[in-house]
Amino acid sequence: MKKATRQQTKAHNSRLILKTIYDEGEISRADVARLTGLTRTTVSDAVAEMIKHGLVAEVGLGPSAGGKPPTLLSVVDDSRYLIGVDLAESEFRGAVINLRGEIKHRLSLPIHDCDGEAALALVYDLIDELVAVADSPILGIGIGTPGLMDARRGVVRDAVNLDWHDLPLGDLLEERYELPVYVANDSQVAALAECTFGDSKDVSNLILIKVGRGTGGGIVLNRQLYYGDGFGAGEIGHVTVVEDGELCRCGHYGCLETVTSSRAIVKRAQTIAENDPHSTLHQFATTPEEINTDVVLQAFEAGDEALQSVIAEVGYYLGIAVANLVGALNVRGIVIAGSVARFGQALLKPIVQEVRRRSLAALADETRIEITSLGPDIVILGAAALLLTQELGLP
């Protein structure tokens, strides 16, 4: 193993110091040195550089231990902005976000079923507008995209819902915006968001199942995203769960995505509306073509019995997938996210039931399954968290 160069050591120490200040909120130089094990001179020199670049500021005095009160340091939350982008739903969504995950500006553009080059052009339009409204230096761009990714190279290997195949998205965006760009699967960055900004901050291992326009999973082990040997870890949406089922866009039949995604739910709701003139769906949409996920949710909350059965079946199939993950990985924290998670307990209950029915009791009893509190911003926040981790070593 090669010995670290002086520059590498300095960069490592600076990241460690910044992370300590970030985690503690407000802290003195002496306490930073104590927590990191670095010398006070090393800490002071690094902090001086951070203050010079506006990343850290002196924010007052701390309590005295008998002598001169220490000066407290804090990260300047708005000193840098991050651009987070979610390409996984029925509209492309993005936001300008500060270093604490606070959304300063958000934007969405409808996809209208465009794909290929048209979808890429829409990504450019979205990021162009976000860059234009950012009034602090931009640290970089984080992207959560559906499909199979090579996160190391920023290449979308196969995104069937967008008709992208071996698209060098990271390179294209870096060339256009001259900023660092990090691209990962949307479910994977959603898992990172849950561990960074959600209710699972103190959890070391986590599986997040994101169910929206597509269905996929993100796996965090020892607080690190687990990508798998081919970057496809968590690609559960294209595993067959229904023999001789419906044709999926990936070319297989009966994939989990064909019976759990928001598009699958909308398709079934449209069929219900066409066949039942008394369906509650007619109260919220004049024609079956007008039915979308929001309409389905409204009719569901109004008590439509047919939709209750649809959501229960979605939960049943997700429960099969989760049970297999519990048996394979024995991760005790499972989080459900995505637009379909809005169906709440009606979705969660059959998932839990199937996990208990199909898993070893000792494992199932220790598994906590819940719905994320981050809502529709989870991929945007996850893309920002990916950028924070790669560029600054935070949080």
N, C-alpha and C positions, 0 to 999 in steps of 0.2 A: 504493500500500500504506500502510495506517495505521501510525503509529508505536505501538509497544507501550506500554501504560500502565505506570505505576510498579508497580501491583499484578501485572500480567502478568509483568513482568520479575522481580519478587521470587519469584513462583511458579515461573517457569522456572529461576531460580538455585537455589531450594530443591530442585527435582527433580533438577537436575544434581548438586548436592552429595550428596543422598541416594543417587543411583545410584552415585556414585563410592565412597562408604563401603560400600555394599552389594557392589559388584564387588571391592573390595580386601580385604574381610574385616575387617582392622584397619588403621587409617591415622591419621596425625596431622592436625591442622588445617592445618599448614603444607604438608603434602603434598597435601591436598585442594585448597588454593589453587593450588599449583603445577600440578596435573593439570588443573584446570578453567579456569585463567587468571583466576579471580576474586580480588578483594582479600581479605586476611586478615580485615578487618573484616566484609565481606559473609559470609564463611564462618563466622566466629565467631558472628555474630548469628543466622544460619540454624541452626547447630548448637545454640545455646542454646534456640531454640524447639523443636527436635526432642527435646532432652533433657527439656525441660519436659513434653512430651506422651508421654514414655516410649518414643519411637521409636528413639532412639539413646542409647547409654550410653558413659561413659568406662570403659575395661577394663584400664587399666594403663599402664606406661611403655614407650616404645620405646627402641632403642639411642641412646646419646648420640653426637653428632658433635663433641664437645668442650665443649659447654656443658650447659645443663640438659636432661635427657632429656625428649623430647616425650610428651605424654599421647595415648594411642591411643584412637580412637573405633571403635565397632562398632554395626551395626544390631542391635536387640534382636529376635531371631527370633520370639519368642512375644508380642511387644507387640501384634500385631494378628493376627486369624485371618481366613481366607478360607473361604467355603463354595463348594465346587466340586461340580457336579452333572452326571451323565451320564444322558441319557434315550434312549440309542440302542440299548440291548441288550434282552435278554429280561427284565431286571429294571431298575428305576430305582435308580441308585447315587449316593451322595453322600458327602462327607467334609468334616471340619473340618481345615484345612491352615494351617500357619504360613507366615511370609514366605519361608522357604527351600524350600518345597515338601514339608515333612515332614508326613505325615498323622498327625494327633493322634487322630482318631476317625472311623470309617467306618460306613456304614449302607446296606443294600440292601432294597428292597421288590419282590416279584415283581409283574409286570404282569398275568399271567393273561389275556393277549390283550385287556385293556381298552383302550379308546381314547376319543376325544372328551372329554366332560366328566368321565368317570370317570378318564381318564388325568391330566387336570388336577388333580383332587382328590387323586390319588396323589402328584403333585408337591408339593402343599401339605403333605401328611402327612410326606413325606420331609424337606422343609426345616424344618417345625415342629420335628421331633425334633433336627435338627442345630443349629438356633438355640438350643434348650434346653440342649444339652450344652456349648456354647462358653463357656469361662470367661475369655476375654479379649475386648476389644472387637472386633466384627466389622467388617471393612473393607467387605465387600459380598458379593454373590452372583454367581458365574459359572456359566453354563449352556451345556452342549453338547447340542444337540438334532438329531435327524435332520431331513432335508428342506431345502427351499429357504427361506433366511432373508433378511430385511432386517435386517442386523446394526445398521445405524445407528438404526433405530427399535425394535429388539427384537421384531419381528413375525415369527412363523412363517408364511410365505406359503403353503407347501404341504408337509405332512409326511404322506405317504400311509399310512405304517405306523402312525401315531397318529390318523389322521383329523382332523388339525388343518388348518384353512384360514383364513388371515388372522387368526391368533390373536395378540393383542397381549400376548404372554407377559411381556415386560419390564415393561410398565406394570402388569399385574396383580400381579406380584411386588413391584414397588417400592411400590405402594399397600398391599399386605398387610404387608410387613416394614419399610417406611420405611428402606430401605438402597439403595445404588447396585446396579443389576443390569445385567449385560452378557450378551447371548445371541448365540451364533453356532452355525453348523453344527458337528456333532460331529467331522467329519473335519478341518475347518479348525482347531478348537482343539487337536486331537490333533497337528497339524503344529506348532502353536505350542509345545506341551509338549515335542516332540522337540527343538526349537531352544533351549528354555529349561532343561529338566531332563534331557534325554536325551544320547545320544552324538553329537549333531549341534550341540553348543553353538557350535562355531567355524565353522559353515557359514553362508554368506550366502544360498544358494538351496537349496530342498528341495521335493520332492513326497512327500507321505505318502498312501498308499492304505490306507484303513481298511475291513476286510472283516469284518463281523459280521452282525447282524440285517439290515443293509443294506450297500450298497457305495458308497463315495464317496472323494473325494480332497481334500486340503488342499494349497495351494500357498503357499510362502514365497519371496518375491523381495526381495533386498537386506534380509533380516531383517525384512520386513514381510509380514503376511498379505495375499495378493492375493485380493480378493473377487470381482472381475469387475464389469462395468458394472451387472449386475442382481443382484449378490451370489451368483451361481450358479457361480463358478469351481470346478472340480473335481467338478461334479455328473455323474460318469461312470457312476453306477449305472443311469441310465435312458437310456443310449445303446444302441441295438440292436446286438447282436453275433451273434445267431442269427436268420436269416431264417425267418419263420413259426414262431417259437419259442413258448414258453409265455407265456400272458397274465400281464402284470405288474400289480401293484396301481395303477400309474400310468395304466393304460389301454392301453399299448403292448404289443407282443409281442416276445419274445426279448431283453429288456434284460439288460445285464451282471449285474444283481442277481439275475435269475432263474436264473443258472447258477453264481454264485459265493458268494452269501450263506450264512450258517449255516443259515437256514431251507431253502434249496435243497438243501444237503448233507444235512440231517436228512430231508427228504422223500425223497431218493434212497436214503438208508440204510433208511428204513422200507420202501420197495419191495423192496430187497434182502432184508430180513428176512422179508417176506411170501412171497417167491418161492423162498428158499433155506433149507430147514430146518437146514442144516449151517453156516450163516453164524456167524462168531465173535460177531456182535452178540447172539445168543441167550444168550451167557455173561454178558452185562452188562445185559440187559433181558428180562423175561419176555414182554412183548408189544411189537409195533411202536409202539404209542402211547406207551410209556415211553421211547422213544429220543429223546435230545436230543444237543446238541453234545458234552457230556462223555462220553456213552456211545459216540458215534461215535469220539471220540479214543481211548478205551480199546481199542475193537475194532481201530482202525487200528494202534495201537502193538503190539497182539497179533499183527499180521501179516495181517489180513484182506485178501486179494488184490483183492476187488471194491472195497473202500474205497480201496485204493491207486490204482486206476484213476480213481475219483471225484475224489480230491484232485489227481491229475495233470491231469485235465480242467479243474478249477477254476483251476489254475496256468496252463494253456494260455490260457484266456479272459482271465485277468488280464494275461498277457503281451502279448496283443493290445492291451489298453488302455494298458499302460505303454509299449509301443513307439510308439504314437501320441503320447503325452505327451513322450517323448524327442525325437521328430521335431519336435514343435511348439514345445517350450520349451528343449530342450538343457540341461536341468538335470541335473547329474551325480550328485546324491544322491537316491535313491529308497528310501523306507522303507515296509515293509509292517507294518500293525498290525491290531488287532481280534482277536476271539475265533478267527477262522479262521487267524490267524498262528501259532497254537499247533501247527499241523501242520508247522512248521519247514522243514527242507531239502526235504522231499517236495513242499512247495508252492513253495518258492523256485526249485528247479532248473528246472521247466518255464517259470516266468516268465522267468528269465534266458535260457533257450534260445529262447523266442519273441521276446524283445527283440533278441537277436543275429540271429535269422533274418529279422526284419521291419524292422530299422532300418539306417540307413547305418552301415557297420562303424566308421568313424572316430568316430561318436557313441556307438555301443553299447560300444565298447572302453573309453571313458572314463567310462561310467556305472557307479556302484556301487549295487547293489541288496541290501538287507539287511533283517532283521527287527528291530523295535524292542526295546530292552531294558526299556522301561517297563511292559510287561505290561498287565494289565486296567485299571490306574489311569490310562492315558494321557489319556483325555478329562477325567476329574476334574482332573488336574494341568493340562491345557490350559485348562480353564475358569478355574482359579486364576491361571494365567499371564496370561490375557486381563484379568482383574481387576487384577492387579499392574501391568500395562502401562498400563491406562487410568487408574487411580487414583493411582499413585505414580511412574509412569514407570520401573518396574523390570521385569525386571532389565537 
